[in-house]
Amino acid sequence: MADLPSAAVIRIAKANGAERVGSDATKVLVEKAEEYIGQLAKEANKLAIHAGRKTIKEEDIDMAAQKGFK
């Protein structure tokens, strides 16, 4: 079961130009969004640990997003 609500993902897609979003597309969008968030959090966590912190901060997320994932 997905953690992100489908309705929120559909709203985001529509806010970015999608007129309609099929249920199969919604499922894939949710999966991909969760995968992206997971990878972003993992990289941000590495940066926080490197900085001697246990807490992920906004700057960690910003740097992780700019850096990309490996």
trRosetta pair geometry for C-beta under 8 A, 3 or more apart (Angstrom, degrees):
i j d omega theta_ij theta_ji phi_ij phi_ji
2 6 7.3 94 74 -57 143 80
2 27 7.9 -159 -40 -142 143 63
2 30 4.7 3 -147 154 158 133
2 31 7.2 -98 -101 -71 118 59
2 34 6.4 -142 -148 -42 91 147
3 34 6.2 121 42 -115 100 125
4 8 6.3 -112 178 67 89 121
4 9 5.9 81 136 -50 122 112
4 30 5.1 -169 73 -146 113 90
4 33 5.8 -14 3 95 171 126
4 34 5.8 -145 -5 -66 116 97
5 8 4.6 87 73 3 95 104
5 9 7.2 -170 95 -6 52 85
6 9 5.6 -60 -152 39 37 110
6 10 6.1 38 152 -21 71 106
6 26 5.1 50 -156 165 105 127
6 27 7.8 -19 -111 -75 116 51
6 30 6.1 -52 -97 -65 69 135
7 10 5.7 -53 -147 36 32 113
7 11 6.4 36 152 -21 64 104
8 11 5.6 -51 -150 34 33 113
8 12 6.5 34 151 -19 64 103
9 12 5.7 -51 -150 34 34 113
9 13 6.5 35 151 -19 65 104
9 21 8.0 -153 119 140 87 162
9 26 6.0 125 95 -155 122 80
9 29 5.0 145 171 115 128 118
9 30 5.2 -103 -42 -76 166 77
9 33 6.2 -149 -113 1 115 156
10 13 5.7 -53 -148 36 33 112
10 14 6.2 29 155 -16 66 108
10 21 5.0 -161 -129 55 85 140
10 26 5.8 -15 -71 -113 94 117
11 14 5.8 -58 -145 41 29 108
11 15 6.1 31 155 -22 65 108
12 15 5.7 -55 -145 36 29 112
12 16 6.5 10 157 -4 62 112
13 16 6.1 -74 -153 47 28 100
13 18 4.1 -12 151 27 94 144
13 21 4.9 73 96 -73 152 142
13 25 7.9 105 -132 132 165 116
13 26 7.9 -112 -2 -100 151 73
13 29 6.4 -45 -64 -134 127 165
14 17 7.8 -159 -165 54 27 18
14 18 5.2 -81 -86 71 45 87
14 19 7.5 69 -126 -123 82 12
14 21 7.0 -103 -54 -18 84 115
18 21 5.3 44 146 -63 143 95
21 25 5.2 -127 -170 90 79 122
21 26 5.4 99 138 -66 113 89
21 29 7.3 -28 -166 -4 134 150
22 25 4.5 91 58 10 83 104
22 26 6.8 -141 97 -9 42 86
23 26 5.5 -48 -145 32 33 116
23 27 6.6 39 154 -23 63 101
24 27 5.8 -49 -153 30 32 114
24 28 6.7 26 151 -12 63 105
25 28 5.8 -57 -150 40 35 108
25 29 6.1 38 152 -22 68 107
26 29 5.6 -54 -144 37 30 113
26 30 6.3 33 156 -20 65 105
27 30 5.9 -55 -152 34 28 111
27 31 6.5 27 152 -17 63 107
28 31 5.6 -53 -147 37 34 113
28 32 6.1 29 157 -15 68 108
29 32 5.9 -57 -143 41 28 107
29 33 6.0 29 158 -20 65 110
30 33 5.9 -56 -143 38 26 110
30 34 6.3 24 158 -16 63 109
31 34 6.0 -60 -149 38 26 108
31 35 6.3 27 153 -20 63 109
32 35 5.5 -53 -146 36 32 114
32 36 6.3 34 154 -20 65 105
33 36 5.7 -53 -148 36 30 112
33 37 6.3 28 155 -16 65 107
34 37 5.7 -53 -143 39 31 110
34 38 6.2 36 155 -22 64 107
35 38 5.7 -55 -149 35 28 114
35 39 6.5 23 156 -14 63 107
36 39 6.0 -59 -149 39 29 107
36 40 6.1 28 155 -19 65 110
37 40 5.6 -56 -143 39 30 113
37 41 6.1 30 157 -19 65 108
38 41 5.9 -56 -146 37 27 109
38 42 6.3 29 154 -22 63 107
39 42 5.6 -51 -146 34 32 114
39 43 6.4 27 157 -13 65 106
39 69 4.8 -11 167 -107 123 153
40 43 6.1 -58 -149 40 29 106
40 44 6.1 27 154 -17 65 111
40 61 6.5 43 164 -144 108 83
40 64 5.5 121 -159 120 66 128
40 65 6.3 19 -134 -76 114 79
40 69 7.5 -88 -74 -70 49 115
41 44 5.6 -55 -141 41 30 112
41 45 6.1 37 156 -25 64 105
41 56 6.9 -59 -149 -87 73 171
41 61 7.9 -11 -94 -104 51 94
42 45 5.7 -53 -150 31 27 114
42 46 6.9 31 150 -20 60 101
42 69 7.9 59 73 -132 109 113
43 46 5.6 -48 -154 29 36 114
43 47 6.7 34 149 -16 64 104
43 64 3.8 136 106 -144 112 115
43 67 6.8 -166 171 75 138 124
43 69 5.7 -122 -53 -108 138 78
43 70 7.9 111 -103 24 116 75
44 47 5.6 -54 -152 37 36 113
44 48 6.4 38 150 -21 67 104
44 56 4.7 60 134 -146 114 123
44 60 4.0 97 -162 135 86 103
44 61 4.7 2 -104 -81 141 57
44 63 7.6 128 -111 63 72 86
44 64 4.3 -84 -65 -19 72 150
45 48 5.6 -51 -146 35 34 112
45 49 6.3 34 155 -17 66 104
45 56 5.8 -57 -83 -76 60 115
45 60 7.5 88 -54 162 23 141
46 49 5.9 -56 -149 38 29 110
46 50 6.3 33 151 -22 64 107
46 64 7.9 121 48 -99 96 113
47 50 5.5 -52 -147 35 32 115
47 51 6.4 25 154 -13 64 108
47 56 8.0 76 68 -129 94 82
47 60 4.3 166 87 -141 122 91
47 63 5.6 142 -132 82 162 129
47 64 6.0 -130 -8 -59 137 95
48 51 5.7 -62 -151 42 31 107
48 53 4.6 -82 -178 81 86 100
48 54 6.9 42 140 177 121 6
48 55 6.3 -143 -161 84 139 34
48 56 4.9 -103 -47 -94 147 55
48 57 6.7 139 -102 7 105 78
48 60 4.9 -11 -56 -100 87 156
49 52 7.6 53 -178 -69 33 16
49 53 7.1 -107 -79 64 26 54
49 54 7.6 45 -91 -99 70 43
51 60 7.5 -119 9 -84 138 107
53 56 7.9 154 112 -70 117 27
53 57 7.2 11 109 -18 163 106
56 60 4.9 -119 -157 73 75 145
56 61 6.6 77 164 -48 111 90
57 60 5.1 108 55 0 66 101
57 61 7.6 -132 102 0 40 87
58 61 5.8 -59 -156 37 36 109
58 62 6.2 36 150 -20 70 107
59 62 5.4 -51 -143 38 35 114
59 63 6.1 34 158 -17 67 105
60 63 6.0 -56 -147 39 27 107
60 64 6.1 28 154 -19 64 110
61 64 5.6 -54 -143 38 30 112
61 65 6.2 30 157 -19 64 107
62 65 5.9 -58 -149 36 27 110
62 66 6.4 22 155 -15 63 109
63 66 5.8 -58 -146 40 32 109
63 67 5.8 31 157 -22 67 114
64 67 5.7 -58 -140 39 27 112
64 69 7.8 34 179 -79 89 74
